Amino acid sequence: LYWETIMFERLGVVTNCWQAVLDQGDRFEDLVTRFCRDGFKEIEIRDGEYLRRSPFGRLMDIIDKAMTHYDPGTWQKMCECLRRGEDCRSLVRDEDLRALGAAEVFFTQTAEAVYSYAISFQWLTRPEDRSADDRRIATAVKLAYLFNPSQPRLRLVSLEPVDAIDPETAASNLKRYTTLVPACPVTLAVENALYPAPVMLKLARDGNVLLAYDEANNYLIDGTALNTPEEFWQSAGIEDLASVHLKQKTDQGVLARLEDGFVDIPALVGRLRDGGYSGDLLLEYKATEDPLEDAIQSRAYLFEHFAG
């Protein structure tokens, strides 16, 4: 019953899996609705060029500009009113009414979804322009709060390799990010993307944030492991995790569906189950022209190993 609950209620997707169908003209809100209808209600909005070139991404562009008109306290009130379906026009400037109205329609259409938000961001080194970096993070925090005021979460993934990680600087960056918009508190998480998960876990702890764990990222294309799962789990606790990504990788790269490969998915999910993990499980897979069927088949793989 425990895993049936998790897989039905906390299983979801990262939206970069939708890139192919968004590029073909599918509407973002329709994808959210279809996935929620099939039980995938945890939706992590992974920002990026693929998303910003869609109609929904253009709405996000407009909201990005509109939020600069409001102090953080007013933005907090607007987000909470908007998500509760209450009238917040008294807080909104006339020039922003259309944008906030479009956002209200979107949230009404996708009311079943539980959103989180993610961006690519280099947090491992000292920023060249601290003010610009702070503005970028502040914008992301406000978007995360808009998407889910009751449980806002922002994931940072660093996809640019660095010559050498400065642990003190990385931790200092993370601590600073959590103070930028105190009126809109969010759960901040970082992902183990390019570097070993134990290294990212230590940096997350030092920065007082959580880890979004993706075991597939431990493996290079030839199957070489940056670290073994055992090395990670020797030091990691369930309380360190904000989220867990489920994807499979082989020598063909990231797959579209969960199956056997470099990642021992039964062992991973077994560790989460035995540790009492109750967070979300986000499918993040190769983008295809039928992402919903990929998600359904991936869930079937999980049930084959764990149901009952």
N, C-alpha and C positions, 0 to 999 in steps of 0.2 A: 504493500500500500504506500509505503514511503516513496519508493521510486516512481510508482505510477503517478503520485501527486506531483513530484518534481517534474517529471517528463511531460505531464499534461499542463501544469500550471506555470512552470518556470522555464520551459524549453522555448527558445526563440531563435532569432537570426540576427546577424550583422548585415546591414543593408547593402554593403558592397557586393554581396551575392546577387544583387538585382541589377547589376550594371548592364548586362546584355539586354534585358527586357526594357529597362528604362531608355536605353539608346534606341530601341525599336518603337518607342512611343507609349509604353505602358505608363499609366499615371501612378505616382508614388502612393497616393491615398488609396487607390484601388488595390495595390499590392498589400498594403497594410491590412486592409479589410479582409482580403482573401486569406492571408496568413492567419489572422486572428480567428477567422471562422473555422479554420482547420486546427486550431489549438495552439498556434505559435504566437503567443501574445507578448512575449518579451522582445521588443524591437530596439536594437541599438542603431541609432542613426549615425552611420560612419560618414562624416563629411569628406568632401573631396571634389575634384574636378568632375567626375562622372555624375555626381549629385547636383552640383551647382549649374550644370548645363541643362538640367531638366526644369520643367515648370515649377516643381516644388523647390528646387534650388534657387530659382529666381525669386520666389517668395521669401526664402531665407535671406537673400541679398537685401531685399527691401526691409525686412525686420532688423537685420544688422544695422542698417542706417537709421531706422526709426528709434532703436534703443538708445542711441546717442543723445536723444532729446530729453532723456529722463534720468533723474538721480536714481541710485540703486534702490532706495526705499520705495520710490514710486513704481519702479519696474517690478519689484517684488509684489506689491499690491495688485498691479495690473495682471501679472502672471497668475496669481491666485484667483482673482476674480474671473479671468478668462477661462481657466481650467474648471472652475466650479459652475460655469455657464451663467455667471452673474453679469449684470450691466456695468461695464467699467468705462463708459464713454466720458464720464465726468473727469476721468484721469487722463484722457487721450487728446492730444492736439488734433485739430481738424485735418491737418495734412497727413496724419497717420491713421485716420479712421478706416480707410479702405484696406490698408495692410493688416491692421488688427482684426478687421471684419473677416478677411480671408483666412487668417489664422484661426479665428473662432469656428468658421465653417469646417476647416480641416480637423480640428480637435473634436468637433461634434461627430463628424463622419467616422473618425477612428477612435471612438471613446473607449473601446475595449483594450487598446494597446497600452502597454507599460513601457514607456520610452526611457532610454538612456542615450548619451551623446558621446561621440568620439572624434578626435582630430589627430592628424599627424603633427607632431611638434617636437622640436629638438630641446630637450630639457637637461641633457647630460653635460652641457658645457656652459660657460659664461656667455650670456647673450651679447652680441655686438651692439645692439640698441635695446637697452633694458626697457625703455619706455614703450617702444613698439611691441616688444614681447609681452609686457604687462597688459597692453591694450588687447592683444590677441587672446590672451588667457581670460581677461575680464569679459570679452565678448562671448567666448566659449562657455564660461560659467553662467552668464545670463541666458544663453540659449538652452543650456542643460536645465536651468531652473524653469524656463518657459515650457519645455517639453514635459517636465514632471516635477512640479513644485513640491509634491509630498515626499518623493524619494529621488531627488536629483542626483545624477552621477555623471561625471566627466572622465573619460579615459584618454590618456595621452599615449601615443605610440611614436617612438623615435625611430625613423627609418633611414637616418643618415649616419653612416659609421663615423666614429671619431678616432683621432690618433690615440688618445688616452683619456679614459674617464677620470675626472676629478671628483672623487666621492663627496668631498666637502661642498664643492660648488653645486653638484647635482642635488644633494639633500637641501642645501640652502634655497635653491630654486623652487623645489617642491613646497617647502615651508612658506615661501613668499606667496606662491600662487594661492594658497588656501586663505590668505588674508586680504586678497585684492578686492573682493566684493562681499564684505561681511553680512550685508543685508540679504544675500542670496547664498546661504551655505550649501555646499554640494559635497558629495563623497568623491574625492579625487583618487583616481587609480592610474597606475602605469603598467604597461605591458612588457613582458619579456619578448622582445622582437628579434634583435640582432645579437644579443649577448646572453650568456648563460643565465638561466632563471635564478640560481642562488645569488648571483651578483645583483640582479634587478630586485630581488627580494630584500637584500640588505639595504640597498639604496632607498627602496620604498619605506622600510622601517625607519631608517635614519631621517627621512623626510616627513614622517608621520602621515603617510598615505598608505593605500592598499595596493595589492597586485591583481591585475587581470591576467590570469594564467592561461597560456596556450602551449600545451606540451608539444604540438607539432613543430613549433618554432625551435625546439631543441635540436632538430635534425637538418643536416645539410642534404643536398640533392642526392648524394651517394649513400646516405644513411648514417654518415658519421654524426655522432652526438656531441653537442656542445657540453652537455652534462647528462648524466643518466637520471631517470626519474627518481631513483633511490637517493641520489645525491641531493636532489631538490627536497624530497619529502623528509629527509633526515632533519632538516632545519625548518621547514615550512609547517605552519599550522592552519587549520581551517579558518581561524580568525584573521589570517593574513589576506584572505582572498575576497575581493569585491565581486569577481565574476570568473567564470571558466569558459573558455572557448573550446569547442569540439570541432576538430577537423582532422583529416587524414592526409598523410603525405607518403608517396612512394618515389621511386626513381623517375617517375613520370611527372612529378611535381605535386601540387595540392590537388586532391580529387574533388569531384562534384558531390560525392555521397560518402557517408561513413561505411567503411569496410575494413578488412585487414590491411595492414601496412606497417610503416615504421612505428607508429604510435600503438601501444598496447591499450586500446580503448577500454576493454573489460577491466584491466588492472587499474587504469586511471579512475574510471567511474566507481570501481569497488573501493578505492581509497576515499573518494568523496563520500560515498555512502557510509562507510565504516566510521568516518570522522564526523558524520552528522551534518554535512554541508547542506545548506538550505537556500543558497543563492541561485542566480540564474545560470542556465547552461545555454550558451549561444553557439548555434551552428554557424560556422564561417567557412564557406566552401567555394570552389571554383564557380564563377558565374557562367550559367548556361541559359538556354532559351526556355527552360522549364524549372525554375528554382523552387516552386512549391512542391513538385513531385520529388525533387532531390531531397527536400526537407522531410517529406513524408517517408521516403525510403530510408533516410538516415534515422528517423525515429523508430521505424520498424527494426532496424539493426540493433538499436538500444534495447527495445523490448525483447528481442530474441534472446539477449544475454541477461536481462535483468528483471523482466516482469515476473512478479510473484516471488 
